[in-house]
Amino acid sequence: MKTTATDQLRAWGRYKPPDQITVKGSTYQRKKIFKHDFFALTALFELKSDINLGNKKAPAKVVLKLGRRRNFLGLPLGWLGRALCRHEISILKRLQHLSQVPRLLGLHNNIGFIYEYIEGCSLDEKPSLPDDFFDRLENLIKRIHACRVGYVDMNKRGNILLGRDNLPYLIDFQISYHVSCPPWPLRKPADSILNALQREDFYHLFKHKRRLCRHLMDDLQMMRSQRKSRLILAHRIVTRPLTRLRRRILSFLFRSGHLAMDDIAINTPENDPSRWEK
């Protein structure tokens, strides 16, 4: 039986999130899907004003993030979607005292959660940044690190937002790393892993600053933005062959007729067969 790239490469396949959700007694209507990749589906919902006239404290917009539920080439992955969802919720709960991370509003079944929408735009949209933007972002990262959390996903500019208040915000803590204070024999190796991941947060921070606000960097920041650690080099050594292998498998399935082109979605790098040959 022929399947499509959408069925396999998107967290919910061809399924869509609910048209409406209820958050703390208020009803929200789905407006658009922000992102639908292999691991998660993220959608924007707006308050239905005709129903919620009396609830003035309800946020105007919320975001629903759903973990993966679809199998991949016959391999069950619903367990992974639930695990990643629980992990991200636990990280966000540790950071709720910080105003520049998503504010949790509730859970959605056992595979998703809801947070208040942050008005603004991501660095992928190349907004005009205030001169102190990266200084404030550095301070935010330091406060996250003080909670014994490594953000880990700083390489993606789409995860860094410029809010309407001109402050930096971080979203998507799906692969962030937290270490509590383990017993003495484990404390040193646990702290070593955490410190290494936190250093990479700063590497990517200064890399983004070099590309977007180079004129505001000092010599130390410039040096840190160009120094690739062994961890980053090792990550590339491991992930690049896996990426090539994944593309070859998808290309073979497509050419042999077992994987069809999408007929409902705009092509992206993940589901475009022309990229699988590269």
N, C-alpha and C positions, 0 to 999 in steps of 0.2 A: 504494500500500500504506500502511495506517494504522500509525503508530508512536505511542509513548507519551512523556509528559514524562520518565519515568524513563529511557527509552532515550536521549533526547537530552541531558538536563540533568545526568546523573550520569556521573562519570568512567568507570565500568565498566558503565553501563547496568543491565541486570537481572542481570549476573554478580556473583557473590559472591567474596570472597577465599578462599584455600584453607582447608580445615578444620584442617589441621595444617601447621606449619613446623618446620624444624630450625635451631637457632642454636648454633653451636659445639659440636655433638654432642648437644645437649639437644633434646627434642621438646616442642613447645607446641601446645595445643589452642585453637582460636578460641572466645572467649566472647561477644563482641558487637562490633558495628560502631559506632564512636564517631561517625563523620561520613562522609557520602558526598555530595560536592558536585560542581560542574562540573569542578574541576581534580584532585581526589584522593579516594581512599578510605582511611580510617584505621580500623584494627580492633585490638582488644585480644586477646591470647593469654596463656593461663596454662600454667605448667609442668605436665607430666603426671608427677605424683609417683610413680606406679606404674612408670614406665619409667626415671626419672632419679634413683633413690635414691642412687646413688653420687656424683652431681655436686652437691656442696654450694655451689659458687661460682656456680651458674647462677641468674640473677634469677628471682624467682617469677612476674613478669609482664613481657611485652614488648609493644611496639606495632609493627605493620606498617603502613607508609604506602606506598600504591601510586599512581603517577601516572596521568593519563588515558590510556586506550587506545581509547575509543570515538570514532567519527566524530561530527560534529555537522552535521545536515542535509546529509549527503553529503560534508562537508569532512573530510579525514583530519586527526586531531589527536594521533595516537600520538606523533609527533615532539615535540610540545609537552610531553606528559607525561614523556617521557624527558629532555628538556632541563631542565624544572623540577626533576625528581628529581636530576639531576647537579648542578644549581646548589645545591639545598638541602644535599646531601651535602658539597659543597665548603665551604659556609659553616660547617656543623657541625664539620667537621674542623679549621677554624681556631680553634674555640672549645672544643675538648675539654678544655683545661686549666681551664675554668670548671666548677664543680660544679653550677651552677644552670641548665644547659641540658641537653637530651637527650643521653644517653651512647650513642653509636653502637655497635651490636653486629655489624652486617653488612649486606650487600646482598641484595636479592631479585631475581634475574634482572637485567634491564637497566632496570627500570621501578619499582623500589621499594627501600626500606631499612628496617632494623629498629633500634629503640632501646629502652633500658630504660624501663619504665613509671615515671612519677613519681607517687607516692601523694599525694593531696591533692584539692583542688577548685578550679575556676576562679572568677574574679571574677563571671562570669555567674550563679553560684549564690548570690551575695551572702553569703559567709561572714562571720563575725565576725573582723575583722582586728586584729592586734596594732598598737599605736600606732606602732611603728617599721617597719611593713611597707613603706610607700612610701619611707622613707629608704633601706631596704635595696634596694628595687627601683631607686631612682635610682643607687645605687652599682653594681648589676649592669649597668645600662645604660651607665654610664661605663666599666666594664671591657670591655664589648662594643665600645664606640666606640674604645677604645684599640687594638683589633685592626683598626682601619680598616674597621669594619662598621657600617652603619646598619640597625637592626632593621626599620624601615619599617611594620610591622604592629601598632603599639602601640594603634591605635584600637579593636581588638577585645579586649574584656575576656575572651573565652573563651580567648585565648592567654596570659593571665597566671594563674598558678597560685599558690595558697597551699599549700605542702607540709605534710605532717604534722609537720615540724620547725619550722613557723611561718615558714619562709623563702620568699621569692618565687622563682618559676621562670618561664622563658619557653619556649614551644614554638612550632612552626610558623615556620620560617625560609625559607619558600618564596619570598617576594619580597624578602628582605633583600638589601642591596647592599654589595658589598665593592670597595674600590679599593686595589690595591697601589701601589707608588711608581712611577708611569710616568715616562718621559723628561721632561726639563725643559719642553719646549714644551707638553706635555699635563698637567703636574702641577697647574697653577693651576686650569684648568677642572674637572679631575677632583676636586680637593679642594673646590672650590666646590659641586659636586653633592653630595658626601659630607657636607659640613658642613650643607647645607640639609636633607638627609634626617635627619641626627642631631638637628637642632633640632626637627624635627617629632616625633621620639621623645619629647622632653621636653614638648612641648606636650600630647601625648596622655597622658603620665604625669600631669601636673598636672591635666589635665581629669578623669581618673579619680579622682584624689585629692580634687578639689573635690566630686565627686558622691558619694563614699563616705566621706570623712574630712575634710569641710570644716573642722571645728573645729581641725584640726591644721595648717592652712596659715598661712604668713606672707603679708605683703602682696605680696612679690615673686613667690611661687609663684602667688598668686591672679591677679596681672596676667599672668603667663606662660600661665596656663590659659585666659585669655579672649582672648588676642591671636592671631587667625587670620592666618597668613602669606599672602603672595601665592601660594605653592605650593599651600596647601590650597584657597584660593579658585579657583585655576586648575584644580585637580583636580576640584572640584565642577562648574565650568563645563563641563568636558569629559565627565565620567562621567555626570552626570544626564541629558543628552540621549541618550546611548548606552543608559542603562538604560530610558528611556522607549521608545526605538526597539526594543530587544530585546523589551520587553513587548508592543508593538503587533504585532510579527511573530508572536510566540507566540500572541497572542490571535487574529489572523487565521487562523493554521494550525489553531487549536482550533475556531473557529467554522465554518471551511470543511470540517471533517471530516478534515483531514490529520494532526491530532495528537489522540490519545485521552487520556482521563484515566487515571491510574495505577490498577491494580487490585491492586497488591501493596504499596504504600507509603503511609504516613501523609503527608498533605499538609504541605508546608513552603512558605515564601515563594517558593522557587525553582520549585516545580511545582504551585502552586495557581492555577488559571485566574482565580479571583475577583480576584487581585492584578494580573493582567496588564491589567486594564481601568483601573487607577489611574494 
